[in-house]
């Protein structure tokens, strides 16, 4: 006797083959018997594979069949009693074969449809779930690489489905009930709820967001859609009495001709979304820096001038003291840049404070007076840089949507100063508005002004004012100057992160965290054949695949939020025709602006416009001859 | 009658006019023929006898005449033959009155004006007219090379009998003035930023009731307003206000 324990006897090779054949035969007979269900299941399986659907979608479809099944059972119970209703599925199956044998395929199909369709959908869902999990785990396929190939093929199928959905007229609305903002069609999700439309709640747009994507990836299209949806949803909420009127302010820090083209799209898209008036700064509308409260104006003016460090701090203090004296003079704050420059003279300050100033103020005028010329020189340079766009008149209340163009590519220092001034104006407007507004501040190409506009400070200030900030950049490095600042911005994006194709997505994808996934190893037999033996283990994999982000096509984006990601195909907004070329705004003619806005026109429409090309000839003579003179109004 | 072929006999030109305008009342046919009541009735009778047209008392006033399939084929017009809808009779009469008045103006023939009817525009669209696409009641094309100051222009003609809402009127005006492509062109070419507009101006010929809304809508257009002309419909343009011309 050997020491071997009792083992179940292994079937001999011939017996094993026989068993397998028998099992196959039994399975084939069962599948044939359940023909209708199998047919529906196979169709559902193929459709899910072809369209890249998750198994849940088939289960939902099966659920939608419940009314049909309930009605069918109820009618059967009414006609033949409850026992017949209980036996109805079997009777339908039996009748199916009877009609099929009698050469009545249509009747057979109708008879068996109520039980077969939902059952088939469930079977298809289970089979599809098994198949996809089997392959994703690495256990299926001829080689371990089958999981990768399967995933890439499914991605292509899902992209095709999403593109078909956004191409269908009316399939992707701008906003839906429940204040959902629809950005496009879902390609795939991980950690988010699956669905056909990629939608986020309005509160997320009221939180800070980050958008990163290189040039030409559809970033502007995505942003325009988000802004328009924010406007449309906000206006609907206001009409329902559930919120304040929305205000969208965009700082385009690139500038140039491209910014003007985007501004034109912005104007048309926002008007379509319901914005009553739009404004493009500084081309067609102005804002007034001089409407700031005196103390705030002092701070803003001092901040707008660049100061050095070290001994330069002394001059910064001198400048602040003199600016405060000029701005907070007893006669009231200055109303224009020239007014301020006029005040920065010893004679003016002495006269202004002659009767009312305190001893400390008089001492300041005496001690710092010798620097007044230098301070005036710096402000003169600053105002030349800022241009006329901040000289007024105007305030953010004049329009529902503002597109502010900053020449960040051409003149960085100018753009930095302008960005700083505009954000100060906006935060003051948000804090002091008599009528509250729900404000979204979008800063496009943030890197151009990030040196002088510390956005994390703006984030914190904005949070207290109920102002949402949306920062966009072409790359992770473009978000801010230092790694610390970039992480601050990204980590503060409570409204989520929109990622388009970008070469270095890892820091942002890492914020989505990881998820457990099954990793399977398989033994290599004789190449290229892998054996079925191997082992599996759980390991953490990134929720967002950086490689997939690098491969995103134009118009595709990933929305990262709450440890999950939704990949989507962005639906482009089609706006009304653009204004005719050849009609140009006459700059700096603000007289009719207020009246025009009161009539509900755009800030730019309200300007005096004239045709830039040749004036149309007078056709009055012909029309008068045909129809008589034009009637008096 | 100006149908673009001034060398045609008056009866042939009138046949084309009747086809292009959907239908005519006999008094308007008489104006087109520069004849009187008897001449128009006689011609309509001959058309009906030849199977080229149908006539009938569709509204108060003179009888209406519209072309049959054979009549449209004789005129070379590729339209679907149908009797005019009763709800459109007033509008059809107003547009025809505007066309006849404009054609009779001294500068029209000198400028080589050509009226392109709504029916022709719709035929070019071949049933592809979207619900949101507005088709004017007519276009007047002015060929270049004439002495007319407006040579080379294209005008959109709108006959307004009843007032629409100001918003709708403004939207139509904007659409007409922003359009860049011909009717029936690809949707992508209909309004392309940067291209010259198709209609240099829009001529609104309106009733006294519609005139205030049209005027207000023009005011709201801002810089586009100079490109909109407003006139009142000529006398006799209203349904039931038929005026027979004096026989020559």
Interface residues (C-beta under 8 A of the other chain):
Chain A: X264 X576 X577 X578 X579 X580 X581 X582 X583 X599 X601 X605 X606 X609 X610 X611 X615 X616 X617 X618 X619 X620 X621 X622 X623 X624 X625 X626 X627 X628 X630 X631 X633
Chain B: X98 X101 X102 X104 X105 X106 X107 X108 X111 X148 X149 X150 X153 X155 X174 X175 X177 X178 X179 X180 X191 X192 X193 X194 X196 X197 X200 X201 X203 X205 X208 X211 X212 X215 X220 X222 X223 X224 X226 X227 X229 X230 X231 X232 X233 X234
